[in-house]
Amino acid sequence: MKKVNIGGQAVIEGVMMKCQDKYTVAVRKPDKEIVLDHKEYKSKSEQYKILKLPILRGILAFGESMVIGIKTLTYSAEFYEIEEESAQESKIDRFLDKHFGDKTQDILIGFSVFFAVIISIGLFMVTPLLLTSLIKQFIPITQIQTLIEGVIRISLFLGYIMLISKMKDIQRVFQYHGAEHKTINCLENEKELTVDNVKSYSRLHKRCGTSFLLVVMVVSVIVFMFVRIDVLWVRLLSRIILVPLIAGLSYEVIRFAGKSESSLVNIVSYPGMCLQKLTTKEPDNDQIEVAIMAVKGVLENGEDPSSNVL
C-alpha cells in the first residue's frame, strides 16, 4: 500500500481534500449539483525552513489545518445559509466592510480560530485541572493527581464526541467524514476511484484528526507528569503554555503511525481507530461521489497520486 500525501476534512454536505499546497472543496448544493472550489495554500514552512523540524512542523500543521478547516466550512455553509438577515447583522456587515474591506473574511476566520482554541483549552485543559484541585487535599501524590486529571480530560473528550454524534446534522457530516476516509483508502491502495471501489474500503484511517485529538489527550497526561508545580495558578498557566508542545508531539506520533504497519503502531493506533467508529458513518453513494470529486479536483493539474509519497 502506498501512502499518498493527501488528507481531508468533512464539511457541510461536502468534503475538502488537500494535497501539498493545493486543496479542493466539493459541495453538493441543495439542487444536487456538485460544485468545486480550488485553492492554493502556501505553508509558512516554505518561507521559514526551521518550521519543518520535528515538533515545530506539528505545531504549524495544527494551526494551518484549523485555518483551512474554518475557511472550507465557511465556504460550504454559504450554500445552506438562511437568507433572512436582521438589521443588526447588516450593520455589523457594513461596519466590517467599511473598516477592514477585503480583509474582513481573514479577520473573521482568525477570530473563529482564536475562539475555538480558547474554548478547547478551557474545556479540555483548564476544567480537568480545576476539578482535580477540588480533591487535591485527599490525594497528596502529584503523579496520581495528574493521572486523575488526565482521566477527567479524556472522559470529557469522549463525552463530547458521544454527545455531538447524536445530533442529526453532525451525523450527516460524519457520513461525509466516512466518505473522505474510504476514498483516501481506495487511493492509497491504487484502485480506480469509482463509487463501487470506494464502498469496499474501510471508513477508518490512522491519520484521522479524531485519532490525533485522542493522542493529544494521552500525550498531555504524559507531559504533565513531568510538570510538578504546587501553585494552582502556575499549574493552570502551564496547561495553556504547553498546548503547542503537546500538539507537536502528538503530530509526530500520528505521522509515524501513518507510515508504519508494525504491531506496536497498530496497538497505539487502536483506541483512535475505535473512536472513529463514532466520528465516521457509512456514506451513501452520493456522498462518496462528492469525496471522489474532491480528490480528483485536487489532483487534476497533471498530478500523479502515486508520486506524492509521504
N, C-alpha and C positions, 0 to 999 in steps of 0.2 A: 504494500500500500504506500502510495506517495503522499507526503504531507504538503499540501499546497498553501501558499501564503495568502489565504483568503479567510475572512471572518465576516460575521454579520450580526444583525440585530433585527428583531421583530418590531414593527411599528404598527400604527393604526391601519388595519386592513392592508398590510403590506410587509415587505422585507427590504432591509438595506444590506448590501454586500460590499465589502471593502477589499481591495487588492492593491498592495503597495500604496501609491499616492493617489489612487482613484477610488471613488465609491459611487454606487448606483442605488437609488431607491426606486422600487417598483410598488405601486399602489393600485389596488382595484377600486375604481371610483364607484359611487352609488349606481351609476348607469351600467356597471360591469366592465367598462373599458379599463385596460391596464395602461397606466402612464408611467414613463420612466424619467427620472431626473439624474443626470450625470454630473458629478462634481469632482474637482481635484482638491486634495488636502496635503499640503507640504508640511511634513513633520518638522518640529523645531530641531530634531536630532540631525537633520541635514544641514542646518545652519550652525549648530553647536555640537561638534563631534563628541564632546565629553558626555553628552546625554545618551550616547549609545552604550555606555558602560553598564555592567550589571547593576541592579538596584535602581540606578538613575533612569534607565530605559523603562523600567516598570512603572515608576512614578509618572514619567511623561506619558506613557501609553494609557495609564488610567485616566489622567487628566484629559488627554486628547480624545479618548473614546467617549468621555462624558459630553464633551463639546459637540462632537459629531452626532452623538445619540440625541441630544436635545434638538439639534438642527433638523435631523431627519424626522423626529417625532412631530416637530412643529410643521414641517412640510406636509406630512401625511394627514395631520389634523385639519389642515386648510380645506380639505375636500369634504369634511364632515362637520364643519363649524355650523352652529346655529346662526342664522343670518340676522336675528334680531339683536340690535345693539342699543344700549341705553345712551342717553345724552352724556352721562358721566364718562362712559367709556370713550365716546367720541372726543370729549375734551381732553382726556388723557392721551389719546392717539395724536391729537393735534399738538399738544404740548411736547410730546416726544419728537414728533417730526420737525417741529419748529426749532428745538434746541439741539437735536442730535442728527437730524437728516438721515443720510444713508447708513449711519452707524447705529440707528435705532435697534435693528434686529440683533446686532452683535452685543449691544448693551443688555438687551433683554435676555439673550442666551447666557451671557456672563452672570447676570443676576440669578437666573434659574439654576445654573451650575452651583453658584455660591450657596443658594438657599438649600439645594438638595444635599450638599456636603454638610452644612450646618445641622440640618435635621438628622442626617445619618449618624454624624458624630454624637449628637445629643442623645439619640435613641440607643445606639449600639455601643457607645464608648462611655459616655458620661453616666447614663442611667444605671448600668450594671455596677459601676463603682459606688455610686451614691447608695444603692440598695445594699451593697456589701458592707458599706460603712455602718449601717444600722445594726449589724450583728458582729461588728469588729471586736467588741468587748468580750464576746463569748468565744471568739476564736483568735487567740493571740499569735498564732503562727502565720507569718506573712504569706508563705507559699500556699497555704490552704485557703487563705482569703482570696488570693489571686485566682486559684483554681475555681472557687465558688463564683467569683466574678465572671470567669470565662464561661462557666455553665449557664449563668444567667444570660450572658451575652448571646450565646448560641441558641438558647431557648427562645429569647426574644426574636432572633432572626428567623428561626424555624416557625415560630408562631405567626410572624408577619407574612411569611411565604404561604403558610396554610390558609391564613385569613383572606389574602388577596386572590388566592387560587379559586375561591368560592364565588368570586364576582363574575357575572356573565360576560361583561366586556373584556375583562382580563383573560378569561378563558379563550376568547377569540384571538387575542394577542399570543397566548401560549400555543395555540394551534399554528400560527404563523412561525412561532419560535421552533416548533417541531418541524415545520416545512423547511426552515433555514438549515437545521442540522441534517435532515435527511438529504437535502440537495448537496451540502458540502461533503457528506459521507460518500455519496454517489460519485462526486467529482474526484475525491481522493482515491477512490477505487478504480478510476479511469474508465468508468462506464458512460455511455451516452446519456445526456441529460434529457430523459423523457419522463413523463409522469409515471408510467408503469415501472421504469427502472428505479426512480427515486422512492416510490412507495415501498420497495422491498428493503430499504435500508433503515437502520435504527434512528430514532429521533433523539438519541443521546450522543454527546460528544465530550471528549476530555477537556477541550479548550473552551468550554462554555463559560460565560460570565457568571452563571449561577454557581458553578464549581469554584470559580475564582473568589466569589464572595464568601463561600463557606471556608475556603483555605485562609482567607483574611481573618475570619473569626478564630480559627485554630492557631494560626501563626501569632495572633495577638496574645493568646494565652501564654505561649512560649516566650515571647519577647518580654511581656510584663512580669514574668517570673524573675527576670534579672533586674527589675526596677524595684528596689527596696527603699521606699520613701514613706515616712510615718506621717508627715504633714499632709492633711487631706487636700488642700488646695494645690499643693505642688504635685501630688499624685494625679489630681484632676488635670492639671496642665500637661503632665507627661502623656496622658492618654490622648490628648489632642496633638501635641507636637510629634509624637511617634507614629501617627497615622500614615504619613508618606513612606516612612521606612517599612512599615508593615505591608503596605500596598506593593512596594518594590520587591520585597522578599517573596510575597505571595505570587507575584507575576513570574518570578524565576521558577517557582515550583510548578505553576501551570504550564509554562513554556517548556520545561523539561518533560513534563508528563505528556505533552502533545507530541514529543519526538520519540518517546520510548515506549516499548511494548513489554518491558520487563515485569516480572511478577510483583516486585516491590512497588513499582509505579502503579500497577493495576490495583494493588491493595490501597495505596494512598488515594487513588482516584475514585475508589468505590463509593465512599459517602457522597461525594459530589454527583456521581452518576445516579445514585439513588434519589437525591434531591431533585434532579432534573425530571424525574417522573412526575413531580408536581408542577414544575415550571414549563414543561412541554406537554402538548396534547397531540394526538394523532390528527394530522391535517386532512382536509378533503382535496379532491383533485384540483379544484380552482385555486386553492391556497398553494399547492405545490407548483402549479403553473406560474404563479406570481414569483415564487422563490427562484424558479428556473430562469425566468425573465431577468431577475436581478443579477444572477450570476453571469448570464450571457451578456448582459448590458455592461458589466464592469470589465469583462474580458473581450469586448467587441473590437478593440483597436489593434487587432492582429496579435493579441496576447496568446501565448501557449500556456495553458494552466499547468501542464506538466513541468514547465521550466521554472515555475515560481515555488521552488522548494525552500522550506524554512531552513 
